[in-house]
């Protein structure tokens, strides 16, 4: 098989003799030559043994391995009483990458409860409600917390 450079030079020579006034044609032929010359089949390494299961039931995995990529999480956030008990605002729950998993109106004085289906990799959720903005950890399949704002420490 001719080398990659040799193929490219042949195409450049043909292009320069046929179309001296059109540089796009030369570029096209060189690109075509390089892409065709670079095609090579993948070869498996014969020194590495590969065991391919005949069917899905032959796949061996640890007993603790979970095939699930998501989980159901029970969310419970305690509200707080205020002078305006009918006060409400937008409650936003998101992962740490900013992906919103819940957004809706919520009354300040009531406890918020819902079930969410989350990716198994999510271990914390960001809770935003009015001036409350905090990150809460998931414990097992539950998120428990409150909607009280985090107050700064006084020295």
PyMOL commands that place a pseudoatom at each C-alpha (Angstrom):
pseudoatom trace, name=CA, resn=UNK, resi=1, chain=A, elem=C, hetatm=0, pos=[0.000, 0.000, 0.000]
pseudoatom trace, name=CA, resn=UNK, resi=2, chain=A, elem=C, hetatm=0, pos=[1.485, 3.389, -0.911]
pseudoatom trace, name=CA, resn=UNK, resi=3, chain=A, elem=C, hetatm=0, pos=[2.351, 5.696, 1.954]
pseudoatom trace, name=CA, resn=UNK, resi=4, chain=A, elem=C, hetatm=0, pos=[0.079, 8.532, 3.011]
pseudoatom trace, name=CA, resn=UNK, resi=5, chain=A, elem=C, hetatm=0, pos=[2.534, 11.182, 1.837]
pseudoatom trace, name=CA, resn=UNK, resi=6, chain=A, elem=C, hetatm=0, pos=[2.917, 9.485, -1.511]
pseudoatom trace, name=CA, resn=UNK, resi=7, chain=A, elem=C, hetatm=0, pos=[-0.835, 9.484, -2.110]
pseudoatom trace, name=CA, resn=UNK, resi=8, chain=A, elem=C, hetatm=0, pos=[-1.033, 13.155, -1.129]
pseudoatom trace, name=CA, resn=UNK, resi=9, chain=A, elem=C, hetatm=0, pos=[1.797, 14.079, -3.518]
pseudoatom trace, name=CA, resn=UNK, resi=10, chain=A, elem=C, hetatm=0, pos=[0.129, 12.218, -6.372]
pseudoatom trace, name=CA, resn=UNK, resi=11, chain=A, elem=C, hetatm=0, pos=[-3.122, 14.119, -5.816]
pseudoatom trace, name=CA, resn=UNK, resi=12, chain=A, elem=C, hetatm=0, pos=[-1.275, 17.449, -5.564]
pseudoatom trace, name=CA, resn=UNK, resi=13, chain=A, elem=C, hetatm=0, pos=[0.556, 16.723, -8.834]
pseudoatom trace, name=CA, resn=UNK, resi=14, chain=A, elem=C, hetatm=0, pos=[-2.661, 15.739, -10.619]
pseudoatom trace, name=CA, resn=UNK, resi=15, chain=A, elem=C, hetatm=0, pos=[-4.492, 18.764, -9.262]
pseudoatom trace, name=CA, resn=UNK, resi=16, chain=A, elem=C, hetatm=0, pos=[-1.737, 21.202, -10.175]
pseudoatom trace, name=CA, resn=UNK, resi=17, chain=A, elem=C, hetatm=0, pos=[-1.551, 19.944, -13.728]
pseudoatom trace, name=CA, resn=UNK, resi=18, chain=A, elem=C, hetatm=0, pos=[-5.318, 19.838, -14.279]
pseudoatom trace, name=CA, resn=UNK, resi=19, chain=A, elem=C, hetatm=0, pos=[-6.564, 22.983, -12.525]
pseudoatom trace, name=CA, resn=UNK, resi=20, chain=A, elem=C, hetatm=0, pos=[-3.878, 25.566, -11.882]
pseudoatom trace, name=CA, resn=UNK, resi=21, chain=A, elem=C, hetatm=0, pos=[-6.387, 28.371, -11.395]
pseudoatom trace, name=CA, resn=UNK, resi=22, chain=A, elem=C, hetatm=0, pos=[-8.711, 26.785, -8.822]
pseudoatom trace, name=CA, resn=UNK, resi=23, chain=A, elem=C, hetatm=0, pos=[-7.086, 26.380, -5.349]
pseudoatom trace, name=CA, resn=UNK, resi=24, chain=A, elem=C, hetatm=0, pos=[-10.301, 24.868, -3.929]
pseudoatom trace, name=CA, resn=UNK, resi=25, chain=A, elem=C, hetatm=0, pos=[-10.006, 21.928, -6.290]
pseudoatom trace, name=CA, resn=UNK, resi=26, chain=A, elem=C, hetatm=0, pos=[-6.442, 21.289, -5.103]
pseudoatom trace, name=CA, resn=UNK, resi=27, chain=A, elem=C, hetatm=0, pos=[-7.529, 21.454, -1.455]
pseudoatom trace, name=CA, resn=UNK, resi=28, chain=A, elem=C, hetatm=0, pos=[-10.407, 19.077, -2.137]
pseudoatom trace, name=CA, resn=UNK, resi=29, chain=A, elem=C, hetatm=0, pos=[-8.168, 16.511, -3.809]
pseudoatom trace, name=CA, resn=UNK, resi=30, chain=A, elem=C, hetatm=0, pos=[-5.549, 16.712, -1.042]
pseudoatom trace, name=CA, resn=UNK, resi=31, chain=A, elem=C, hetatm=0, pos=[-8.228, 16.295, 1.635]
pseudoatom trace, name=CA, resn=UNK, resi=32, chain=A, elem=C, hetatm=0, pos=[-9.722, 13.360, -0.258]
pseudoatom trace, name=CA, resn=UNK, resi=33, chain=A, elem=C, hetatm=0, pos=[-6.312, 11.721, -0.591]
pseudoatom trace, name=CA, resn=UNK, resi=34, chain=A, elem=C, hetatm=0, pos=[-5.522, 12.148, 3.086]
pseudoatom trace, name=CA, resn=UNK, resi=35, chain=A, elem=C, hetatm=0, pos=[-8.876, 10.799, 4.230]
pseudoatom trace, name=CA, resn=UNK, resi=36, chain=A, elem=C, hetatm=0, pos=[-8.723, 7.745, 1.951]
pseudoatom trace, name=CA, resn=UNK, resi=37, chain=A, elem=C, hetatm=0, pos=[-5.120, 7.022, 2.878]
pseudoatom trace, name=CA, resn=UNK, resi=38, chain=A, elem=C, hetatm=0, pos=[-5.875, 7.182, 6.592]
pseudoatom trace, name=CA, resn=UNK, resi=39, chain=A, elem=C, hetatm=0, pos=[-8.553, 4.454, 6.548]
pseudoatom trace, name=CA, resn=UNK, resi=40, chain=A, elem=C, hetatm=0, pos=[-7.253, 1.363, 8.257]
pseudoatom trace, name=CA, resn=UNK, resi=41, chain=A, elem=C, hetatm=0, pos=[-9.194, -1.454, 9.903]
pseudoatom trace, name=CA, resn=UNK, resi=42, chain=A, elem=C, hetatm=0, pos=[-9.102, -1.853, 13.706]
pseudoatom trace, name=CA, resn=UNK, resi=43, chain=A, elem=C, hetatm=0, pos=[-7.066, -4.843, 14.765]
pseudoatom trace, name=CA, resn=UNK, resi=44, chain=A, elem=C, hetatm=0, pos=[-7.687, -6.552, 18.101]
pseudoatom trace, name=CA, resn=UNK, resi=45, chain=A, elem=C, hetatm=0, pos=[-4.639, -7.176, 20.263]
pseudoatom trace, name=CA, resn=UNK, resi=46, chain=A, elem=C, hetatm=0, pos=[-4.208, -10.981, 20.186]
pseudoatom trace, name=CA, resn=UNK, resi=47, chain=A, elem=C, hetatm=0, pos=[-2.292, -10.961, 23.502]
pseudoatom trace, name=CA, resn=UNK, resi=48, chain=A, elem=C, hetatm=0, pos=[-5.369, -9.749, 25.435]
pseudoatom trace, name=CA, resn=UNK, resi=49, chain=A, elem=C, hetatm=0, pos=[-7.968, -12.502, 25.924]
pseudoatom trace, name=CA, resn=UNK, resi=50, chain=A, elem=C, hetatm=0, pos=[-11.514, -11.363, 25.299]
pseudoatom trace, name=CA, resn=UNK, resi=51, chain=A, elem=C, hetatm=0, pos=[-14.412, -13.286, 26.786]
pseudoatom trace, name=CA, resn=UNK, resi=52, chain=A, elem=C, hetatm=0, pos=[-17.606, -12.407, 25.005]
pseudoatom trace, name=CA, resn=UNK, resi=53, chain=A, elem=C, hetatm=0, pos=[-20.816, -13.602, 26.645]
pseudoatom trace, name=CA, resn=UNK, resi=54, chain=A, elem=C, hetatm=0, pos=[-23.247, -15.427, 24.417]
pseudoatom trace, name=CA, resn=UNK, resi=55, chain=A, elem=C, hetatm=0, pos=[-26.243, -13.740, 26.019]
pseudoatom trace, name=CA, resn=UNK, resi=56, chain=A, elem=C, hetatm=0, pos=[-27.177, -11.208, 28.693]
pseudoatom trace, name=CA, resn=UNK, resi=57, chain=A, elem=C, hetatm=0, pos=[-27.552, -13.825, 31.445]
pseudoatom trace, name=CA, resn=UNK, resi=58, chain=A, elem=C, hetatm=0, pos=[-23.879, -14.804, 31.149]
pseudoatom trace, name=CA, resn=UNK, resi=59, chain=A, elem=C, hetatm=0, pos=[-22.664, -11.338, 32.154]
pseudoatom trace, name=CA, resn=UNK, resi=60, chain=A, elem=C, hetatm=0, pos=[-21.005, -11.579, 35.560]
pseudoatom trace, name=CA, resn=UNK, resi=61, chain=A, elem=C, hetatm=0, pos=[-21.274, -8.633, 37.951]
pseudoatom trace, name=CA, resn=UNK, resi=62, chain=A, elem=C, hetatm=0, pos=[-20.735, -8.113, 41.665]
pseudoatom trace, name=CA, resn=UNK, resi=63, chain=A, elem=C, hetatm=0, pos=[-23.711, -8.810, 43.932]
pseudoatom trace, name=CA, resn=UNK, resi=64, chain=A, elem=C, hetatm=0, pos=[-23.610, -5.186, 45.097]
pseudoatom trace, name=CA, resn=UNK, resi=65, chain=A, elem=C, hetatm=0, pos=[-23.677, -3.815, 41.552]
pseudoatom trace, name=CA, resn=UNK, resi=66, chain=A, elem=C, hetatm=0, pos=[-26.877, -1.986, 40.645]
pseudoatom trace, name=CA, resn=UNK, resi=67, chain=A, elem=C, hetatm=0, pos=[-28.018, -1.844, 37.049]
pseudoatom trace, name=CA, resn=UNK, resi=68, chain=A, elem=C, hetatm=0, pos=[-30.196, 1.163, 37.818]
pseudoatom trace, name=CA, resn=UNK, resi=69, chain=A, elem=C, hetatm=0, pos=[-28.951, 4.574, 36.744]
pseudoatom trace, name=CA, resn=UNK, resi=70, chain=A, elem=C, hetatm=0, pos=[-31.620, 6.500, 38.637]
pseudoatom trace, name=CA, resn=UNK, resi=71, chain=A, elem=C, hetatm=0, pos=[-33.414, 6.348, 41.973]
pseudoatom trace, name=CA, resn=UNK, resi=72, chain=A, elem=C, hetatm=0, pos=[-36.539, 7.681, 43.642]
pseudoatom trace, name=CA, resn=UNK, resi=73, chain=A, elem=C, hetatm=0, pos=[-35.868, 10.256, 46.371]
pseudoatom trace, name=CA, resn=UNK, resi=74, chain=A, elem=C, hetatm=0, pos=[-38.418, 11.417, 48.940]
pseudoatom trace, name=CA, resn=UNK, resi=75, chain=A, elem=C, hetatm=0, pos=[-38.018, 15.161, 49.480]
pseudoatom trace, name=CA, resn=UNK, resi=76, chain=A, elem=C, hetatm=0, pos=[-39.325, 16.756, 52.683]
pseudoatom trace, name=CA, resn=UNK, resi=77, chain=A, elem=C, hetatm=0, pos=[-38.652, 20.445, 53.378]
pseudoatom trace, name=CA, resn=UNK, resi=78, chain=A, elem=C, hetatm=0, pos=[-40.168, 22.051, 56.460]
pseudoatom trace, name=CA, resn=UNK, resi=79, chain=A, elem=C, hetatm=0, pos=[-41.651, 25.510, 56.006]
pseudoatom trace, name=CA, resn=UNK, resi=80, chain=A, elem=C, hetatm=0, pos=[-41.682, 28.292, 58.579]
pseudoatom trace, name=CA, resn=UNK, resi=81, chain=A, elem=C, hetatm=0, pos=[-44.286, 30.600, 60.059]
pseudoatom trace, name=CA, resn=UNK, resi=82, chain=A, elem=C, hetatm=0, pos=[-44.146, 34.240, 59.190]
pseudoatom trace, name=CA, resn=UNK, resi=83, chain=A, elem=C, hetatm=0, pos=[-46.286, 37.303, 59.795]
pseudoatom trace, name=CA, resn=UNK, resi=84, chain=A, elem=C, hetatm=0, pos=[-47.781, 36.653, 56.381]
pseudoatom trace, name=CA, resn=UNK, resi=85, chain=A, elem=C, hetatm=0, pos=[-48.780, 32.995, 56.602]
pseudoatom trace, name=CA, resn=UNK, resi=86, chain=A, elem=C, hetatm=0, pos=[-50.210, 33.054, 53.072]
pseudoatom trace, name=CA, resn=UNK, resi=87, chain=A, elem=C, hetatm=0, pos=[-46.881, 34.223, 51.637]
pseudoatom trace, name=CA, resn=UNK, resi=88, chain=A, elem=C, hetatm=0, pos=[-45.635, 32.054, 48.800]
pseudoatom trace, name=CA, resn=UNK, resi=89, chain=A, elem=C, hetatm=0, pos=[-42.699, 31.910, 46.447]
pseudoatom trace, name=CA, resn=UNK, resi=90, chain=A, elem=C, hetatm=0, pos=[-40.937, 29.836, 43.823]
pseudoatom trace, name=CA, resn=UNK, resi=91, chain=A, elem=C, hetatm=0, pos=[-39.193, 26.717, 45.134]
pseudoatom trace, name=CA, resn=UNK, resi=92, chain=A, elem=C, hetatm=0, pos=[-36.363, 25.453, 42.928]
pseudoatom trace, name=CA, resn=UNK, resi=93, chain=A, elem=C, hetatm=0, pos=[-34.479, 22.184, 43.448]
pseudoatom trace, name=CA, resn=UNK, resi=94, chain=A, elem=C, hetatm=0, pos=[-31.459, 21.579, 41.233]
pseudoatom trace, name=CA, resn=UNK, resi=95, chain=A, elem=C, hetatm=0, pos=[-28.348, 19.437, 41.138]
pseudoatom trace, name=CA, resn=UNK, resi=96, chain=A, elem=C, hetatm=0, pos=[-24.928, 20.991, 41.637]
pseudoatom trace, name=CA, resn=UNK, resi=97, chain=A, elem=C, hetatm=0, pos=[-24.506, 21.387, 37.867]
pseudoatom trace, name=CA, resn=UNK, resi=98, chain=A, elem=C, hetatm=0, pos=[-27.549, 23.683, 37.745]
pseudoatom trace, name=CA, resn=UNK, resi=99, chain=A, elem=C, hetatm=0, pos=[-29.943, 21.162, 36.189]
pseudoatom trace, name=CA, resn=UNK, resi=100, chain=A, elem=C, hetatm=0, pos=[-33.397, 21.934, 37.596]
pseudoatom trace, name=CA, resn=UNK, resi=101, chain=A, elem=C, hetatm=0, pos=[-35.204, 18.830, 38.886]
pseudoatom trace, name=CA, resn=UNK, resi=102, chain=A, elem=C, hetatm=0, pos=[-38.196, 20.656, 40.399]
pseudoatom trace, name=CA, resn=UNK, resi=103, chain=A, elem=C, hetatm=0, pos=[-39.645, 24.161, 40.131]
pseudoatom trace, name=CA, resn=UNK, resi=104, chain=A, elem=C, hetatm=0, pos=[-42.990, 25.281, 41.490]
pseudoatom trace, name=CA, resn=UNK, resi=105, chain=A, elem=C, hetatm=0, pos=[-44.935, 27.633, 43.747]
pseudoatom trace, name=CA, resn=UNK, resi=106, chain=A, elem=C, hetatm=0, pos=[-44.896, 26.888, 47.472]
pseudoatom trace, name=CA, resn=UNK, resi=107, chain=A, elem=C, hetatm=0, pos=[-46.460, 28.475, 50.567]
pseudoatom trace, name=CA, resn=UNK, resi=108, chain=A, elem=C, hetatm=0, pos=[-43.930, 29.527, 53.181]
pseudoatom trace, name=CA, resn=UNK, resi=109, chain=A, elem=C, hetatm=0, pos=[-45.792, 28.101, 56.208]
pseudoatom trace, name=CA, resn=UNK, resi=110, chain=A, elem=C, hetatm=0, pos=[-46.344, 24.591, 54.794]
pseudoatom trace, name=CA, resn=UNK, resi=111, chain=A, elem=C, hetatm=0, pos=[-44.069, 21.570, 54.562]
pseudoatom trace, name=CA, resn=UNK, resi=112, chain=A, elem=C, hetatm=0, pos=[-43.120, 20.589, 51.023]
pseudoatom trace, name=CA, resn=UNK, resi=113, chain=A, elem=C, hetatm=0, pos=[-43.114, 16.864, 50.211]
pseudoatom trace, name=CA, resn=UNK, resi=114, chain=A, elem=C, hetatm=0, pos=[-42.677, 15.105, 46.898]
pseudoatom trace, name=CA, resn=UNK, resi=115, chain=A, elem=C, hetatm=0, pos=[-40.954, 12.169, 45.231]
pseudoatom trace, name=CA, resn=UNK, resi=116, chain=A, elem=C, hetatm=0, pos=[-38.356, 12.847, 42.551]
pseudoatom trace, name=CA, resn=UNK, resi=117, chain=A, elem=C, hetatm=0, pos=[-36.646, 10.451, 40.147]
pseudoatom trace, name=CA, resn=UNK, resi=118, chain=A, elem=C, hetatm=0, pos=[-32.972, 11.498, 40.114]
pseudoatom trace, name=CA, resn=UNK, resi=119, chain=A, elem=C, hetatm=0, pos=[-29.799, 10.152, 38.500]
pseudoatom trace, name=CA, resn=UNK, resi=120, chain=A, elem=C, hetatm=0, pos=[-28.026, 7.733, 40.839]
pseudoatom trace, name=CA, resn=UNK, resi=121, chain=A, elem=C, hetatm=0, pos=[-24.910, 9.927, 40.733]
pseudoatom trace, name=CA, resn=UNK, resi=122, chain=A, elem=C, hetatm=0, pos=[-26.660, 12.896, 42.407]
pseudoatom trace, name=CA, resn=UNK, resi=123, chain=A, elem=C, hetatm=0, pos=[-25.661, 13.094, 46.089]
pseudoatom trace, name=CA, resn=UNK, resi=124, chain=A, elem=C, hetatm=0, pos=[-26.690, 16.681, 46.905]
pseudoatom trace, name=CA, resn=UNK, resi=125, chain=A, elem=C, hetatm=0, pos=[-29.437, 19.077, 45.848]
pseudoatom trace, name=CA, resn=UNK, resi=126, chain=A, elem=C, hetatm=0, pos=[-29.451, 22.857, 45.869]
pseudoatom trace, name=CA, resn=UNK, resi=127, chain=A, elem=C, hetatm=0, pos=[-32.585, 24.338, 47.463]
pseudoatom trace, name=CA, resn=UNK, resi=128, chain=A, elem=C, hetatm=0, pos=[-33.621, 27.884, 46.488]
pseudoatom trace, name=CA, resn=UNK, resi=129, chain=A, elem=C, hetatm=0, pos=[-36.689, 29.534, 48.014]
pseudoatom trace, name=CA, resn=UNK, resi=130, chain=A, elem=C, hetatm=0, pos=[-36.847, 33.303, 48.473]
pseudoatom trace, name=CA, resn=UNK, resi=131, chain=A, elem=C, hetatm=0, pos=[-33.670, 34.248, 50.351]
pseudoatom trace, name=CA, resn=UNK, resi=132, chain=A, elem=C, hetatm=0, pos=[-32.989, 30.598, 51.227]
pseudoatom trace, name=CA, resn=UNK, resi=133, chain=A, elem=C, hetatm=0, pos=[-30.187, 29.202, 49.072]
pseudoatom trace, name=CA, resn=UNK, resi=134, chain=A, elem=C, hetatm=0, pos=[-28.435, 26.112, 50.405]
pseudoatom trace, name=CA, resn=UNK, resi=135, chain=A, elem=C, hetatm=0, pos=[-27.073, 22.723, 49.424]
pseudoatom trace, name=CA, resn=UNK, resi=136, chain=A, elem=C, hetatm=0, pos=[-28.499, 19.693, 51.234]
pseudoatom trace, name=CA, resn=UNK, resi=137, chain=A, elem=C, hetatm=0, pos=[-27.053, 16.155, 51.116]
pseudoatom trace, name=CA, resn=UNK, resi=138, chain=A, elem=C, hetatm=0, pos=[-29.166, 13.141, 50.158]
pseudoatom trace, name=CA, resn=UNK, resi=139, chain=A, elem=C, hetatm=0, pos=[-29.156, 10.461, 52.833]
pseudoatom trace, name=CA, resn=UNK, resi=140, chain=A, elem=C, hetatm=0, pos=[-30.062, 7.097, 51.352]
pseudoatom trace, name=CA, resn=UNK, resi=141, chain=A, elem=C, hetatm=0, pos=[-33.150, 7.909, 49.276]
pseudoatom trace, name=CA, resn=UNK, resi=142, chain=A, elem=C, hetatm=0, pos=[-34.325, 10.964, 51.197]
pseudoatom trace, name=CA, resn=UNK, resi=143, chain=A, elem=C, hetatm=0, pos=[-33.689, 14.692, 51.325]
pseudoatom trace, name=CA, resn=UNK, resi=144, chain=A, elem=C, hetatm=0, pos=[-34.737, 16.306, 54.607]
pseudoatom trace, name=CA, resn=UNK, resi=145, chain=A, elem=C, hetatm=0, pos=[-34.286, 19.938, 55.488]
pseudoatom trace, name=CA, resn=UNK, resi=146, chain=A, elem=C, hetatm=0, pos=[-36.006, 23.260, 56.015]
pseudoatom trace, name=CA, resn=UNK, resi=147, chain=A, elem=C, hetatm=0, pos=[-36.654, 26.399, 54.036]
pseudoatom trace, name=CA, resn=UNK, resi=148, chain=A, elem=C, hetatm=0, pos=[-35.074, 28.734, 56.591]
pseudoatom trace, name=CA, resn=UNK, resi=149, chain=A, elem=C, hetatm=0, pos=[-32.442, 31.043, 55.120]
pseudoatom trace, name=CA, resn=UNK, resi=150, chain=A, elem=C, hetatm=0, pos=[-28.851, 30.522, 56.200]
pseudoatom trace, name=CA, resn=UNK, resi=151, chain=A, elem=C, hetatm=0, pos=[-27.954, 33.455, 58.415]
pseudoatom trace, name=CA, resn=UNK, resi=152, chain=A, elem=C, hetatm=0, pos=[-24.390, 34.792, 58.473]
pseudoatom trace, name=CA, resn=UNK, resi=153, chain=A, elem=C, hetatm=0, pos=[-22.405, 34.169, 61.628]
pseudoatom trace, name=CA, resn=UNK, resi=154, chain=A, elem=C, hetatm=0, pos=[-21.868, 37.155, 63.901]
pseudoatom trace, name=CA, resn=UNK, resi=155, chain=A, elem=C, hetatm=0, pos=[-18.404, 37.498, 65.347]
for i in range(1, 155): cmd.bond("trace and resi %d" % i, "trace and resi %d" % (i + 1))
show_as sticks, trace
zoom trace
